[in-house]
């Protein structure tokens, strides 16, 4: 036996699917052991109410001022050349996946670099990707969008619903910075966007 869950992304994120799977497994086990008790999850409506309160708060005004400053000008869209639109009729929508495995020695060197310079592996790769994107798009100023879980407390981590936000990280490539300095800047900018 089994079950299929089909949820549109507008009403549930992958965290929600994890909650559904965990709860379905728990309920099934309880039914088998005759110990089932109905459980109530926190309401997504409560989260929506806190969002409405936020829009009318001093923190919202402060956060809005931050974003207005970051985007007082809007950069050009960066893209990888092969991703650009084409008028060719021979374009296929068929996709494929390529896997590249970084050797363990290099992974360890990356981890050591990150520990030494107090940045996360995530920000290391974000910095590397930023440099790559800047080079292939020939831009020094662009934005990278990153999905953020956006579940900030215990109750939200047990609430089913769509919490994901896309946080825009504005990248300004300064060719005078070393990779280490640039990685730290990316890490600091990432913390700023998470705070706002």
Order of alpha helices (4+ residues) and beta strands (2+ residues): alpha-alpha-alpha-alpha-alpha-beta-beta-alpha
